[in-house]
């Protein structure tokens, strides 16, 4: 399902779109959600592994670019530490398997392990584990040298050497309220207090909630890995913010002739694919989607569909190196 409009930060709080009565009624549930999260984090003793752990998390529900940032960090550190095994660890949201297990793109599907882990496994080593501490132990025992958690800032079961918060510059922290009153998984101040740095994605400005933070704020751009072929496109995406993908295509000089949004983690039916193919035929255009959406399509649904591969590029590498110093120290031992 799509997040409610009143979660957005650009909604006038005095307008009907802001749903003031609904937000008022949801206040007790938001307080309960925040309280449960706070107590769980405070009472849990994290398991510390003999290998370092970097967490790439966020404070909101919905897409901020965590997975591309996690993959970008993995690739950067693999180049820095050749010969080491650096793997991502995800919960496996949307998959039937609980793990811990290493994702195998030749046998696993998105319905097995979730779309984000499967996408990450296409470019490197990726694991899933519903129980992060157990998964971390399994990865350590298997010989992984460094773990990059894709999400998990609110999961206290595994000790993190470095915690990074990813924020989308355009969506920010939404209306500033906790689920279900807003998109926040916890209050901004509480989440930032456990972080070592903030990674800001997207072309917008720095969210005002970060104006007073003492944490390093590092820009990251999510960009295509290769030039986009100049032709007519019909785009579709079922990610946290589908419009980000459509805007990226336009920024590449190929504004889609039509763009079809789906809910995040959407499972594509045959009727969905038939509709998309018919739409592309009407426009005499090429169907294009995200890598995350592509792995959710069955093999027999993928014909005639291309993707836009992307990567995260970090702006201030020296600042990022300072943030990652604890990991460098542990890798050197």
Secondary structure, 3 states (H helix, E strand, C coil): CCCCHHHCCCCCCCCHHHCHHHHHHHHHHHHHHHHHHHHHHHHCCCECCCCEEEEEECCECCCCCHHHHHHHHHHHHHHHCCCCCEEEEECCCCCCCCEEEECCCCCCCHHHHCHHHHHHHCCCEEEEECCHHHHHHHHHHHCCCEEEEECCCCCCCECCCEEEEEEECCCCCCCCCECCCCCECCCHHHHHHCCCEEEEECCCCCCHHHCCCCCEEEEEEEEECCCCCCCCEEEEECCCCHHHHHHHHHHCCCCCCEEEECCCCCCCCHHHHHHHHHHHHHHCCEEEECHHHHHHCCHHHCCCEEECCEEEEECCHHHHHHHCHHHHHHHCC
